[in-house]
């Protein structure tokens, strides 16, 4: 067991990647996700979270033995490819009970209308309509609530960046929305994640030329033996051009696969070979040798790991235990307190006297309105003291809050008939029953609390 944890938590950008446990990992997974993610994990300014999304996989109602086997194979593939659990957070989703508890807390603030617009649910409904079925025929609640579980995965660790393809942006936007709603009701607990769009992730062609995908049954498993790898590569579909005839490199499945594994010089040499009329057999042999050179060491490590599942189990449980202690359990404790799931023995005894305003800690609450703009307000207990104007992004609203917390009330002034200014910028207005002096006192209290 490794009792260490990634260094300097809180000083690095938190980047979270979920790995769905469905099927056997193949070369497309390796080039498009595993290899670039592991390279990114070595960046000194990043704190990386990698988790096996086994709860998500249950939506597809796979045989239980397949869920277990897929989890083993995918964990082994990431570890064999070089993921170092001593330098990143690596855990299994189902080993973090705080994720499922947070899913319920977020469910209670998530708008059903937003969930109705989720792409996967809408696609399932459209399919039913196209087939003349009831809208919700064969659609389980797991598919409908999938975005809330994904939001819990992200928000529990206050991940700041989540690498996704463009088709996944909506899930990040929904996580932001649920986080904002919770913050608006219960106080600031969640950082709002940003989608890191993976524009340049390589998409490999499969054996038949379509995108390499388990759905098309055209994949090359990452764990293929040397003999299997060669057999599969030599089965790749090509055109009928004979040796000596010039071949188009950019439209070739063989060339695209080669380029994904080769250096720039090797790629240039292969492009020239295509122009010179290399035979398909020779081109496939070069492709086989190039891929095998990279994955042979990985294959050996993978086979050793799969043969020792207890080792993987220990690493995943250790990762879950450490990340729960560092992040999940403390945050969930604060969230339970925030929503009122509290120790009954701590209920304050009534003295018959109203609580004084000054005894209530002031706080900023940030949220989005129906106009699509972002706002914040300064509150003390149930009273609103300052209501901001609208901003185009949450970052802009957050920047004003940060400025106030850093500089204090000295940067604020009130202009009668206009509102409250931060320096020369109008940022909001006094609440109807609030005095500017109350805002000054509340901001001063926040600065003192943060000192």
Protein Blocks (a to p, Z undefined) as FASTA:
>chain_A
ZZbdcehihjaccdddddddedjddfklmmmmmmmmmmmmmpmkbccdddddfklmmmno
pafklmmmmmmmmmmmmmmnopafklmccddfklmmklmmmmmmmmmmpcfklmmmpmkl
mmmmmmmmmnopafkgoiafklmmmmmmmmmmmmmnopabdcddfklmmmmmmmmmmmmm
mmmmnopfbdcddddddfklccdddfkopacdfklopaccfklcfklmmmmmmmpccdfb
dehiacdfklpmklmmmmmmmcfklmmmmmmmmmnopafklmmmmmmmmmmmmmmmmmmm
mmmmmmmmmlmmmmmmmmmmmmmmmmmmmmmmmmmmmnopacfklpccdehiacdfklpc
cdddddddfkopacddddehjbcfbdcdddfbfklmmmmmmmmmmnommlgccdehibcc
ehjacfbdcdfkbcfklmmmmmmmmmmmmZZ
